[in-house]
Amino acid sequence: MADLTPTPDRPGLHVSKPSPDAPATASAVCHCGARATATGDTQVKALVDGYTANHGPAHSKEGQR
C-alpha cells in the first residue's frame, strides 16, 4: 500500500482507524505550511473540522471570492 501521509510536496489530510476498538489517528499538511497530528476519535474530529474550515478546501474558497 502506498504511503498516504501528507507532506509539504503532497499536502492533504489522512485519517486512519484500523479497527472499531482502536483510536483514530490523523495527520494534515496544508500548502500554506500548517501541519498537525491527532490521536483519539475526538481529537481527530477536531483536526478534520479545523483543517476543513481553515486550510485545504478553505484556501480554495478564498480564491473564488
HELIX and SHEET records of a PDB file:
HELIX    1   1 ASP A   41  ASN A   54  1                                  14    
HELIX    2   2 PRO A   57  GLY A   63  1                                   7    
SHEET    1   A 3 GLY A  12  SER A  16  0                                        
SHEET    2   A 3 THR A  25  VAL A  29 -1                                        
SHEET    3   A 3 ARG A  35  THR A  39 -1                                        
END                                                                             
